[in-house]
Amino acid sequence: DKSVALANLAVIMARTGDRVIVVDGDLRRPRQHEIFGVSNEQGLSTWLESGNDGVAPLQQTDVENLSVLPSGPLPGNPVAVLSSKQLSAKLEALRDEADFILCDAPPVLAVTDAALWAHKVDGVLLIVNAGSTKRDAAQRAQTVLQKVQAHLVGAVLLNAEKDTAMSGWAQA
């Protein structure tokens, strides 16, 4: 799924020597704390509530150069939390801590949260599941991202059959 794909990308980047922070911005179904085996008592939600003086509750992982900012306790209204001006300021503050910050957001078509994230980050990587994502749904997701002026840097195709994936490379 998207969360595992993001975690794998983060691990690969960290192993090449880049300082990486994974931010679990899915305030509805967070997974990064489970994937990396860290506590979710403190995280993005508590950090945003702490005001300007709060330090990011980053947690180290077993992977060198890789930290996680879990979601924290789930807020009653994720859209309100993600719409706050605090989020942009807090993300900006993290820039000094890492070479790359990867944000795990909810699915684009499920809720408006993903569009809010897309507007606050430098680039968006669209995750498409070959086993379940319909072509029109992927195109609608791309349209939503374009409407919020997201910088779509690419797409990742998950669960593609080997023969299908390889033929796609030959045609590209």
MDAnalysis code that builds the backbone (N, CA, C; Angstrom):
import MDAnalysis as mda
import numpy as np

u = mda.Universe.empty(516, n_residues=172, atom_resindex=np.repeat(np.arange(172), 3), trajectory=True)
u.add_TopologyAttr("name", ["N", "CA", "C"] * 172)
u.add_TopologyAttr("resid", np.arange(1, 173))
u.add_TopologyAttr("resname", ["ASP", "LYS", "SER", "VAL", "ALA", "LEU", "ALA", "ASN", "LEU", "ALA", "VAL", "ILE", "MET", "ALA", "ARG", "THR", "GLY", "ASP", "ARG", "VAL", "ILE", "VAL", "VAL", "ASP", "GLY", "ASP", "LEU", "ARG", "ARG", "PRO", "ARG", "GLN", "HIS", "GLU", "ILE", "PHE", "GLY", "VAL", "SER", "ASN", "GLU", "GLN", "GLY", "LEU", "SER", "THR", "TRP", "LEU", "GLU", "SER", "GLY", "ASN", "ASP", "GLY", "VAL", "ALA", "PRO", "LEU", "GLN", "GLN", "THR", "ASP", "VAL", "GLU", "ASN", "LEU", "SER", "VAL", "LEU", "PRO", "SER", "GLY", "PRO", "LEU", "PRO", "GLY", "ASN", "PRO", "VAL", "ALA", "VAL", "LEU", "SER", "SER", "LYS", "GLN", "LEU", "SER", "ALA", "LYS", "LEU", "GLU", "ALA", "LEU", "ARG", "ASP", "GLU", "ALA", "ASP", "PHE", "ILE", "LEU", "CYS", "ASP", "ALA", "PRO", "PRO", "VAL", "LEU", "ALA", "VAL", "THR", "ASP", "ALA", "ALA", "LEU", "TRP", "ALA", "HIS", "LYS", "VAL", "ASP", "GLY", "VAL", "LEU", "LEU", "ILE", "VAL", "ASN", "ALA", "GLY", "SER", "THR", "LYS", "ARG", "ASP", "ALA", "ALA", "GLN", "ARG", "ALA", "GLN", "THR", "VAL", "LEU", "GLN", "LYS", "VAL", "GLN", "ALA", "HIS", "LEU", "VAL", "GLY", "ALA", "VAL", "LEU", "LEU", "ASN", "ALA", "GLU", "LYS", "ASP", "THR", "ALA", "MET", "SER", "GLY", "TRP", "ALA", "GLN", "ALA"])
u.atoms.positions = np.array([
    [0.821, -1.190, 0.000],
    [0.000, 0.000, 0.000],
    [0.871, 1.262, 0.000],
    [0.245, 2.423, -0.058],
    [0.975, 3.683, -0.175],
    [1.927, 3.923, 0.989],
    [1.497, 3.576, 2.200],
    [2.326, 3.824, 3.379],
    [3.582, 2.959, 3.369],
    [3.448, 1.710, 2.963],
    [4.601, 0.816, 2.878],
    [5.540, 1.279, 1.762],
    [4.982, 1.707, 0.636],
    [5.815, 2.209, -0.470],
    [6.625, 3.422, -0.022],
    [5.978, 4.342, 0.714],
    [6.680, 5.527, 1.203],
    [7.771, 5.133, 2.196],
    [7.465, 4.198, 3.093],
    [8.455, 3.745, 4.076],
    [9.648, 3.099, 3.372],
    [9.398, 2.292, 2.366],
    [10.493, 1.663, 1.616],
    [11.360, 2.706, 0.912],
    [10.732, 3.697, 0.318],
    [11.475, 4.773, -0.328],
    [12.341, 5.501, 0.696],
    [11.790, 5.771, 1.871],
    [12.532, 6.458, 2.927],
    [13.756, 5.652, 3.361],
    [13.590, 4.357, 3.515],
    [14.704, 3.494, 3.926],
    [15.803, 3.513, 2.876],
    [15.424, 3.397, 1.618],
    [16.419, 3.407, 0.540],
    [17.179, 4.726, 0.524],
    [16.456, 5.826, 0.664],
    [17.108, 7.147, 0.649],
    [18.045, 7.303, 1.845],
    [17.617, 6.851, 3.013],
    [18.446, 6.963, 4.216],
    [19.707, 6.110, 4.095],
    [19.581, 4.953, 3.496],
    [20.738, 4.056, 3.344],
    [21.764, 4.596, 2.360],
    [21.371, 5.542, 1.528],
    [22.349, 6.162, 0.617],
    [23.065, 7.330, 1.297],
    [22.674, 7.613, 2.560],
    [23.353, 8.661, 3.314],
    [22.555, 9.930, 3.496],
    [21.384, 10.032, 2.879],
    [20.544, 11.219, 3.064],
    [19.857, 11.162, 4.423],
    [19.711, 12.327, 5.046],
    [18.935, 12.430, 6.287],
    [17.469, 12.560, 5.885],
    [16.651, 11.619, 6.344],
    [15.254, 11.530, 5.914],
    [14.327, 11.561, 7.133],
    [13.258, 12.330, 6.994],
    [12.187, 12.330, 7.990],
    [10.905, 11.887, 7.285],
    [10.234, 10.909, 7.872],
    [8.922, 10.492, 7.403],
    [7.893, 11.152, 8.311],
    [6.989, 11.923, 7.719],
    [5.900, 12.556, 8.463],
    [4.623, 11.804, 8.127],
    [3.975, 11.253, 9.155],
    [2.713, 10.567, 8.913],
    [1.597, 11.597, 8.970],
    [1.224, 12.083, 7.801],
    [0.190, 13.094, 7.681],
    [-1.181, 12.517, 7.426],
    [-1.306, 11.207, 7.496],
    [-2.620, 10.583, 7.349],
    [-3.257, 10.579, 8.734],
    [-4.030, 11.604, 9.016],
    [-4.627, 11.759, 10.347],
    [-5.943, 11.014, 10.487],
    [-6.181, 10.074, 9.578],
    [-7.375, 9.235, 9.655],
    [-6.995, 7.770, 9.850],
    [-6.026, 7.310, 9.079],
    [-5.551, 5.917, 9.173],
    [-4.021, 5.897, 9.139],
    [-3.393, 6.376, 10.185],
    [-1.928, 6.422, 10.191],
    [-1.319, 5.018, 10.251],
    [-0.192, 4.832, 9.597],
    [0.456, 3.518, 9.561],
    [1.950, 3.577, 9.866],
    [2.575, 4.762, 9.720],
    [4.030, 4.804, 9.820],
    [4.539, 4.362, 11.192],
    [3.812, 4.670, 12.257],
    [4.253, 4.232, 13.589],
    [4.266, 2.708, 13.689],
    [3.325, 2.039, 13.032],
    [3.296, 0.577, 13.016],
    [4.433, 0.023, 12.171],
    [4.635, 0.620, 11.006],
    [5.666, 0.136, 10.090],
    [7.049, 0.227, 10.725],
    [7.332, 1.347, 11.401],
    [8.659, 1.552, 11.981],
    [8.745, 1.157, 13.453],
    [7.637, 0.710, 14.047],
    [7.652, 0.242, 15.426],
    [7.958, 1.329, 16.446],
    [7.341, 2.511, 16.258],
    [7.533, 3.616, 17.200],
    [6.201, 3.968, 17.854],
    [6.268, 4.706, 18.941],
    [5.067, 5.120, 19.666],
    [4.302, 6.180, 18.872],
    [2.988, 6.187, 19.045],
    [2.157, 7.191, 18.394],
    [1.510, 8.126, 19.419],
    [2.029, 8.138, 20.650],
    [1.462, 9.004, 21.690],
    [1.708, 10.477, 21.392],
    [2.846, 10.783, 20.827],
    [3.199, 12.140, 20.422],
    [3.446, 12.103, 18.924],
    [3.111, 13.185, 18.242],
    [3.338, 13.205, 16.809],
    [2.891, 14.509, 16.197],
    [2.513, 14.453, 14.936],
    [2.129, 15.639, 14.182],
    [0.995, 16.399, 14.877],
    [-0.031, 15.690, 15.303],
    [-1.181, 16.373, 15.903],
    [-0.795, 17.101, 17.189],
    [-0.015, 16.470, 18.042],
    [0.386, 17.126, 19.293],
    [1.378, 18.254, 19.030],
    [2.216, 18.081, 18.025],
    [3.194, 19.115, 17.674],
    [2.491, 20.377, 17.182],
    [1.478, 20.191, 16.346],
    [0.732, 21.342, 15.838],
    [-0.018, 22.055, 16.959],
    [-0.482, 21.322, 17.942],
    [-1.199, 21.919, 19.074],
    [-0.261, 22.638, 20.039],
    [1.038, 22.337, 19.981],
    [1.990, 22.878, 20.955],
    [2.354, 24.337, 20.701],
    [1.966, 24.882, 19.565],
    [2.311, 26.267, 19.252],
    [3.694, 26.374, 18.643],
    [4.201, 27.597, 18.562],
    [5.471, 27.852, 17.872],
    [6.699, 27.339, 18.611],
    [6.605, 27.161, 19.926],
    [7.785, 26.790, 20.700],
    [8.036, 25.289, 20.755],
    [7.073, 24.496, 20.359],
    [7.216, 23.052, 20.479],
    [8.255, 22.486, 19.531],
    [9.032, 21.534, 20.034],
    [10.028, 20.842, 19.226],
    [9.364, 19.606, 18.633],
    [9.683, 19.300, 17.394],
    [9.082, 18.152, 16.721],
    [9.380, 16.872, 17.484],
    [8.355, 16.088, 17.803],
    [8.572, 14.825, 18.508],
    [9.033, 13.718, 17.557],
    [10.199, 13.948, 16.954],
    [10.760, 12.963, 16.029],
    [11.222, 11.733, 16.796],
    [11.071, 10.585, 16.170],
    [11.535, 9.341, 16.771],
    [12.520, 8.678, 15.823],
    [13.612, 8.228, 16.385],
    [14.620, 7.540, 15.582],
    [14.117, 6.136, 15.255],
    [14.522, 5.654, 14.106],
    [14.179, 4.293, 13.708],
    [15.436, 3.439, 13.800],
    [15.300, 2.174, 13.463],
    [16.457, 1.276, 13.428],
    [17.348, 1.553, 12.219],
    [16.887, 2.394, 11.320],
    [17.646, 2.720, 10.105],
    [18.404, 4.020, 10.353],
    [19.706, 3.984, 10.175],
    [20.519, 5.192, 10.359],
    [20.051, 6.280, 9.397],
    [20.013, 7.521, 9.863],
    [19.604, 8.702, 9.089],
    [18.102, 8.807, 8.856],
    [17.311, 7.958, 9.506],
    [15.865, 7.962, 9.263],
    [15.098, 8.181, 10.564],
    [14.320, 9.275, 10.592],
    [13.455, 9.592, 11.726],
    [12.014, 9.600, 11.262],
    [11.110, 9.409, 12.231],
    [9.676, 9.401, 11.934],
    [8.980, 10.412, 12.831],
    [8.084, 11.176, 12.229],
    [7.154, 12.007, 12.973],
    [5.797, 11.335, 12.790],
    [5.382, 10.493, 13.775],
    [4.101, 9.807, 13.608],
    [2.939, 10.800, 13.642],
    [1.758, 10.316, 13.371],
    [0.577, 11.185, 13.333],
    [0.238, 11.752, 14.699],
    [0.501, 11.003, 15.754],
    [0.029, 11.384, 17.075],
    [-1.434, 11.006, 17.199],
    [-2.056, 11.344, 18.333],
    [-3.471, 11.026, 18.521],
    [-4.323, 11.637, 17.400],
    [-5.309, 10.885, 16.948],
    [-6.128, 11.337, 15.826],
    [-7.049, 12.471, 16.248],
    [-7.011, 13.592, 15.524],
    [-7.883, 14.721, 15.866],
    [-9.310, 14.469, 15.403],
    [-10.244, 15.176, 16.018],
    [-11.643, 15.052, 15.613],
    [-11.882, 15.596, 14.214],
    [-11.131, 16.632, 13.826],
    [-11.315, 17.257, 12.524],
    [-9.955, 17.401, 11.828],
    [-9.505, 16.360, 11.115],
    [-8.203, 16.414, 10.450],
    [-8.058, 17.579, 9.467],
    [-9.133, 17.946, 8.777],
    [-9.053, 19.033, 7.808],
    [-8.686, 20.337, 8.504],
    [-9.281, 20.591, 9.657],
    [-8.968, 21.815, 10.398],
    [-7.508, 21.830, 10.829],
    [-6.996, 20.688, 11.266],
    [-5.596, 20.591, 11.691],
    [-4.665, 20.855, 10.509],
    [-4.964, 20.239, 9.379],
    [-4.093, 20.376, 8.209],
    [-4.251, 21.730, 7.525],
    [-5.343, 22.417, 7.770],
    [-5.561, 23.736, 7.179],
    [-4.866, 24.848, 7.954],
    [-4.389, 24.531, 9.143],
    [-3.810, 25.567, 9.985],
    [-2.515, 26.117, 9.389],
    [-2.263, 27.387, 9.659],
    [-1.013, 28.003, 9.215],
    [0.169, 27.381, 9.932],
    [-0.090, 26.783, 11.088],
    [0.965, 26.122, 11.854],
    [1.656, 25.038, 11.028],
    [0.897, 24.305, 10.229],
    [1.471, 23.183, 9.488],
    [2.586, 23.646, 8.561],
    [2.347, 24.683, 7.791],
    [3.387, 25.178, 6.880],
    [4.626, 25.622, 7.643],
    [4.421, 26.330, 8.739],
    [5.546, 26.811, 9.550],
    [6.316, 25.641, 10.153],
    [5.608, 24.643, 10.627],
    [6.258, 23.482, 11.248],
    [7.039, 22.677, 10.207],
    [6.461, 22.502, 9.033],
    [7.181, 21.785, 7.981],
    [8.444, 22.541, 7.589],
    [8.349, 23.845, 7.530],
    [9.512, 24.678, 7.208],
    [10.606, 24.484, 8.262],
    [10.202, 24.383, 9.522],
    [11.163, 24.190, 10.610],
    [11.883, 22.845, 10.493],
    [11.227, 21.855, 9.919],
    [11.849, 20.533, 9.756],
    [12.929, 20.518, 8.677],
    [12.905, 21.475, 7.772],
    [13.846, 21.478, 6.644],
    [15.309, 21.451, 7.079],
    [15.614, 22.056, 8.227],
    [16.991, 22.051, 8.712],
    [17.401, 20.703, 9.289],
    [16.426, 19.860, 9.570],
    [16.683, 18.574, 10.214],
    [16.952, 17.436, 9.227],
    [16.649, 17.658, 7.947],
    [16.730, 16.550, 6.996],
    [17.038, 17.039, 5.593],
    [17.550, 16.113, 4.791],
    [17.741, 16.387, 3.364],
    [16.421, 16.204, 2.617],
    [15.615, 15.241, 3.091],
    [14.324, 14.954, 2.470],
    [13.283, 14.714, 3.550],
    [12.089, 15.260, 3.342],
    [10.954, 15.023, 4.220],
    [9.869, 14.370, 3.363],
    [9.515, 13.154, 3.711],
    [8.493, 12.423, 2.974],
    [7.227, 12.401, 3.811],
    [6.129, 12.874, 3.243],
    [4.860, 12.968, 3.966],
    [3.879, 11.928, 3.438],
    [3.390, 11.113, 4.334],
    [2.385, 10.109, 4.000],
    [1.014, 10.752, 4.165],
    [0.289, 10.909, 3.089],
    [-1.030, 11.550, 3.110],
    [-2.108, 10.524, 2.762],
    [-3.359, 10.818, 3.096],
    [-4.451, 9.908, 2.730],
    [-4.625, 9.842, 1.213],
    [-5.384, 8.869, 0.738],
    [-5.656, 8.783, -0.695],
    [-6.292, 10.072, -1.225],
    [-5.897, 10.475, -2.406],
    [-6.338, 11.746, -2.986],
    [-7.846, 11.824, -3.157],
    [-8.466, 10.763, -3.604],
    [-9.898, 10.812, -3.895],
    [-10.771, 10.530, -2.680],
    [-10.200, 10.046, -1.598],
    [-11.005, 9.670, -0.436],
    [-11.455, 10.875, 0.378],
    [-10.543, 11.796, 0.653],
    [-10.836, 12.962, 1.497],
    [-10.049, 14.158, 0.979],
    [-10.389, 15.341, 1.461],
    [-9.691, 16.554, 1.003],
    [-8.313, 16.716, 1.634],
    [-7.978, 15.907, 2.629],
    [-6.698, 16.033, 3.329],
    [-5.500, 15.989, 2.380],
    [-5.547, 15.075, 1.421],
    [-4.418, 14.918, 0.499],
    [-4.190, 16.177, -0.324],
    [-5.265, 16.816, -0.740],
    [-5.131, 18.056, -1.505],
    [-4.505, 19.150, -0.639],
    [-4.827, 19.166, 0.651],
    [-4.215, 20.132, 1.562],
    [-2.717, 19.889, 1.680],
    [-2.317, 18.620, 1.793],
    [-0.893, 18.283, 1.851],
    [-0.200, 18.685, 0.551],
    [-0.839, 18.382, -0.573],
    [-0.230, 18.634, -1.875],
    [0.122, 20.100, -2.054],
    [-0.644, 20.963, -1.438],
    [-0.414, 22.399, -1.548],
    [0.749, 22.865, -0.667],
    [1.148, 22.063, 0.320],
    [2.158, 22.472, 1.297],
    [3.529, 21.844, 1.085],
    [3.653, 20.933, 0.146],
    [4.913, 20.224, -0.075],
    [5.510, 20.595, -1.428],
    [6.786, 20.256, -1.592],
    [7.493, 20.592, -2.829],
    [7.094, 19.708, -4.005],
    [6.712, 18.480, -3.719],
    [6.371, 17.562, -4.799],
    [5.489, 16.439, -4.307],
    [4.728, 15.859, -5.228],
    [3.804, 14.778, -4.908],
    [4.135, 13.582, -5.787],
    [4.189, 12.420, -5.155],
    [4.384, 11.166, -5.856],
    [3.071, 10.396, -5.740],
    [2.416, 10.151, -6.853],
    [1.121, 9.478, -6.873],
    [1.348, 7.969, -6.856],
    [0.733, 7.294, -5.896],
    [0.844, 5.842, -5.782],
    [-0.406, 5.225, -6.396],
    [-0.212, 4.325, -7.355],
    [-1.314, 3.683, -8.058],
    [-1.178, 2.176, -7.876],
    [-2.265, 1.523, -7.493],
    [-2.252, 0.087, -7.274],
    [-2.793, -0.621, -8.506],
    [-1.945, -1.399, -9.169],
    [-2.357, -2.085, -10.396],
    [-3.492, -3.065, -10.135],
    [-3.587, -3.560, -8.921],
    [-4.621, -4.537, -8.609],
    [-5.983, -3.941, -8.335],
    [-6.052, -2.650, -7.998],
    [-7.355, -2.118, -7.613],
    [-7.664, -0.710, -8.114],
    [-6.673, 0.070, -8.482],
    [-6.937, 1.435, -8.934],
    [-7.385, 1.421, -10.394],
    [-8.564, 1.938, -10.642],
    [-9.065, 2.030, -12.016],
    [-8.392, 3.207, -12.719],
    [-8.257, 3.102, -14.024],
    [-7.606, 4.145, -14.815],
    [-8.280, 5.503, -14.618],
    [-9.625, 5.537, -14.627],
    [-10.323, 6.815, -14.478],
    [-10.102, 7.407, -13.083],
    [-9.964, 6.551, -12.059],
    [-9.696, 7.049, -10.702],
    [-8.308, 7.688, -10.643],
    [-7.324, 7.058, -11.281],
    [-5.970, 7.631, -11.319],
    [-5.979, 8.965, -12.064],
    [-6.749, 9.040, -13.136],
    [-6.840, 10.294, -13.886],
    [-7.553, 11.375, -13.074],
    [-8.599, 10.994, -12.313],
    [-9.283, 11.960, -11.445],
    [-8.342, 12.461, -10.350],
    [-7.538, 11.567, -9.801],
    [-6.568, 11.968, -8.774],
    [-5.571, 12.968, -9.354],
    [-5.108, 12.708, -10.551],
    [-4.183, 13.628, -11.215],
    [-4.854, 14.988, -11.434],
    [-6.117, 14.995, -11.822],
    [-6.857, 16.241, -12.023],
    [-6.986, 17.025, -10.723],
    [-7.310, 16.334, -9.632],
    [-7.415, 16.991, -8.322],
    [-6.079, 17.642, -7.958],
    [-4.998, 16.914, -8.167],
    [-3.675, 17.453, -7.837],
    [-3.327, 18.652, -8.714],
    [-3.711, 18.614, -9.967],
    [-3.466, 19.755, -10.853],
    [-4.272, 20.970, -10.411],
    [-5.501, 20.751, -9.960],
    [-6.357, 21.862, -9.532],
    [-5.786, 22.596, -8.325],
    [-5.082, 21.873, -7.450],
    [-4.483, 22.532, -6.277],
    [-3.044, 22.947, -6.572],
    [-2.671, 22.878, -7.846],
    [-1.349, 23.287, -8.313],
    [-0.224, 22.515, -7.636],
    [-0.462, 21.224, -7.414],
    [0.572, 20.355, -6.853],
    [1.631, 20.091, -7.915],
    [2.847, 19.962, -7.480],
    [3.937, 19.609, -8.384],
    [4.035, 18.090, -8.396],
    [3.408, 17.461, -9.383],
    [3.403, 16.009, -9.505],
    [4.734, 15.571, -10.099],
    [5.559, 14.902, -9.292],
    [6.889, 14.507, -9.745],
    [6.902, 13.143, -10.412],
    [5.830, 12.373, -10.231],
    [5.777, 11.070, -10.869],
    [4.740, 10.186, -10.227],
    [4.752, 8.931, -10.636],
    [3.820, 7.947, -10.105],
    [4.565, 6.643, -9.870],
    [4.067, 5.885, -8.909],
    [4.607, 4.558, -8.618],
    [3.483, 3.567, -8.828],
    [3.760, 2.523, -9.583],
    [2.775, 1.481, -9.845],
    [3.078, 0.299, -8.941],
    [2.150, -0.009, -8.043],
    [2.309, -1.133, -7.130],
    [1.559, -2.349, -7.660],
    [2.055, -3.522, -7.314],
    [1.396, -4.803, -7.605],
    [1.205, -5.085, -9.087],
    [2.087, -4.574, -9.915],
    [2.005, -4.875, -11.346],
    [2.579, -6.270, -11.595],
    [1.961, -7.004, -12.498],
    [2.502, -8.303, -12.854],
    [3.827, -8.094, -13.565],
    [4.746, -8.996, -13.344],
    [6.098, -8.848, -13.877],
    [6.101, -8.650, -15.390],
    [5.361, -9.469, -16.119],
    [5.336, -9.353, -17.578],
    [4.764, -8.018, -18.019],
    [3.723, -7.561, -17.339],
    [3.099, -6.284, -17.675],
    [4.047, -5.134, -17.401],
    [4.700, -5.189, -16.265],
    [5.627, -4.120, -15.881],
    [6.786, -4.034, -16.862],
    [7.302, -5.164, -17.248],
    [8.455, -5.162, -18.159],
    [8.049, -4.693, -19.561],
    [6.849, -5.063, -20.010],
    [6.438, -4.608, -21.345],
    [6.229, -3.104, -21.354],
    [5.817, -2.554, -20.219],
    [5.667, -1.107, -20.120],
    [6.998, -0.403, -20.293],
    [8.059, -0.988, -19.765],
    [9.387, -0.390, -19.909],
    [9.819, -0.419, -21.365],
    [9.496, -1.519, -22.048],
    [9.928, -1.643, -23.436],
    [9.226, -0.623, -24.320],
    [7.992, -0.266, -23.981],
    [7.240, 0.668, -24.791],
    [7.556, 2.113, -24.475],
    [8.120, 2.356, -23.309],
    [8.357, 3.740, -22.884],
    [9.413, 4.418, -23.700],
])
